[in-house]
Amino acid sequence: PDELDSENYTFSASLPDACQELYNNVLSCTLDCDSDPYPLSDAMEYSINTEGKLLWTKLKNKHEFDDPTQVYLRVTLGPDRGKSAGIPYVMEIWPSKCGSIIHNHGNCYAVINVIHGAIDIEIFNKQESDHNSTNHIMKFTAQKGQQTWISPNWFQTHKLWNSTPTYCATIQCYQYGKADTTYWSYFDYVSDYNTIDEFLPNSDFTFSDMKKQVMEEYRAYMSCKVE
């Protein structure tokens, strides 16, 4: 009854059809698996925070927006399924005190599922033109086990920021509506010159490759600790 009495939530059955499909596909996603020798969440934290390790190195070498705080990793999950611009399921890794620029996702539907940590999300007017804008329509924090959504007309322009002392991991998934025949591969963002520019999101790793490498790093680390 508390949730029904609140205006802070959208009920999953009330989501647009495209978002319902995405939501149901990612709702049960978790980082840690009982069959793994170590928790993947711990292995990732070690790799992010330890100089010379896989995720630390990749983050240090990323210079997409000439701002060391506007950095995060994209880890693709599975193949292109033909309903989105590129691979629809991506795990994004947000280091502490880092985040995205203000951007939108080309009128697609999307669901964001937080699977580790927490992320602050600011929603802006769809035509926002100031890269330093603090004039958000709303702001909220999504924590592990919580989800949020995007449609062509709702929450389309946003900024994500990790204000916590540890990393955050989210599953971002995207899909175009059945009537949409134009698949936009870029997201639009507000540049330093307050113009709307285009950015093509790339893949830093596939999930299987990332998991294999960070687990190997963590296994070596734990072996040294035992000795």
N, C-alpha and C positions, 0 to 999 in steps of 0.2 A: 504493500500500500504506500510506502514512502516514495517509491519510484513513480507510482501512478499519480501521486499528489505533487510531484516535482515537475518543473519545466526545464530541467537540466539535461534530460535524456531524450533520445529518439528511440522508440521501440523497434527492434529488429524487423518485426513483421510489417512495419510501416515504411521501411526503406524502399527506394526505387528498386525495380526488379534486378537491374544490373548490380546494384550494391548488395542485395540479398544473396545473390550467387557468390560474390566475392567474400562477403561476411561469413557465410557457411563454410567456405573452403578454407579460411584461415583461422577460424575461431579456436580450433584445438591446437594450433601451432605452439610449440614450446622449444626452448633452446636445449634443455637437458633431457637426455634419454637414459633410461635405466641400463640399457645394454652397452653404453659407452664406458670406457675405463675411468674417465674423469668427467666432471660436469663441463660441458662445452662453455657455459657462461664463465667459469673460472679460467679456462684456457684462453678465452678471448680477452678477458681482463688482463691477464698476464702479458699477452702479446701486444695489447694496446699500450701498456704502461712500461714496458721494458725495452730500453734502447737496443736497436739492432734486430728486434724480432719482426715478424711478418707485418702485423697490422701497424705497429709503431712506424716502421719504415715507409709503408705505403702512405700513411697520413702525413708524414714529414715531407714527402715528395709531391704532394698534391698542391697545385697553385692555380686552381681554376678561376678564382675571383680575386686574387692578389690580397687576400685577407686570411691570416692563419686561423682565425676563428670561424670562417665560413668554409668548413671542411667536414666531410663525413664520407663513409665508405658505402658503396653499392655492391651487394652480393646477390647475383641473379639465381633464381630458383626455377629449375626446369626450363622447358623450351618455349619458344614463341607459339602461342595457341591461336593466333589469327583473329583475335578480337580486340587487340590493343596495338598501340604503336610500340613495337618491340616486345620483349619478354614481360609478361604482365605481373609476375610475382618477384619482388625484390626485397631482400633483407637489407635495411639501412642501419649502419652502426654510427652512433653519434657520441663522440668523445665528450668528456666533461667540459663545460664552458665553450661549446661549439654549436653551430647550427647552420641553417640555410639562409639564403637571401629571401626577400619577398618575391614570390613567384606564383604562377598558376599553371594548370595542367591541361590546357588546350581543350576545355569543354568535355573532358572524359569523366566517367564515374570512378570512384576510388574508395577503398577502405584502408584505414591504418590501424594495425593491431600492435599494441605495445607488448613485447614479450620479455623485456628486461629493463629495469630502471623506470624512468619517467621522462616525459618530454613536454615542454611548454609549447602551446600552439596559439598563434595569433591569427585571427581572420580579418582580412582587409576588404575594402571595396574592390570589385572586380577590375576596375580601371585605375588602381593605385599607381601613382607616377612619381613618388618620392622614395628613394631607396633608404632614407633614414626615417621614414614615417613611423610615428608612434600612435597614429590615429586609427587604431584597430577598431573593428566593429565589436569583437569579443576576444577574450583571452581565457584559456583554461589549461589545466595540466592533465595529461592523460598518463596514467600509471600502468604498471604491469597488470595485464588481465583486462584492460579497458580498450575500447575501440572508438574511432570516429570515422566520419565519412565525408565524401565530396560528390557533388553532382554538377552538371553544367550550370545550374543556377544557384547552387547553395555551396558556400564554403570553398569556392573555387580558387581563391587567391589567399595564400597563407604564408606564414613563416614559422619554422620549427627551431626550437632552441633548448639545449640541455643545460639547465642551470644547476644540476645536482653534482656531487663530487665523484660520481662514478659514471660509466658509460651507459648509454641507452641503446636498445636494439628494437627496431620496429619491423613489421612486415607491411610493406606498401604494395597494394595491388590495384591494377587499373583495367578498365574495360570501357569501350565505347558503346553507346546505345545502338539498338538494332537498326534504327533509321539513319544512323550516322555513317556515311560512306567515305568521309575524309578522316584519315588517321594521321594526326599531327605528331611527328616524332620528337619535337622539341618541347621544352617548357619555356614560357615567356617570363622574364624577370626584369626588375627595375635596376638599371645599371648605375654606376657612380655618377653618370652624367644626367641621371633622371630621364633616360630614354628607355623604351621597351626593347630589350634585346632578346635573342634566342640562344638557348643552350641545349646541346644534345647530351643527355645523360649517358655516360658510358658505364661499363661493368668493370669493377676492380677485380673481382674474382667470381668464379662459380661457387656455389655453396659447398659442393663436395671437395673442391680443391682447397678452399679456405679451411674447412673443418679438418681435413687431413693434415695440413701443415701446422695449424695452431695446436692440434692435439699432439703432434710429434714434438713440438717445442715444449709443451707443458709436461709431457711424459719425461723428457730429458731433465727438465727442471725438478720435477718431483723425485726422480731417481737420485739426483744429486743431494736433495734435502734428506732423503732416507739415509744415504751413506754418511 
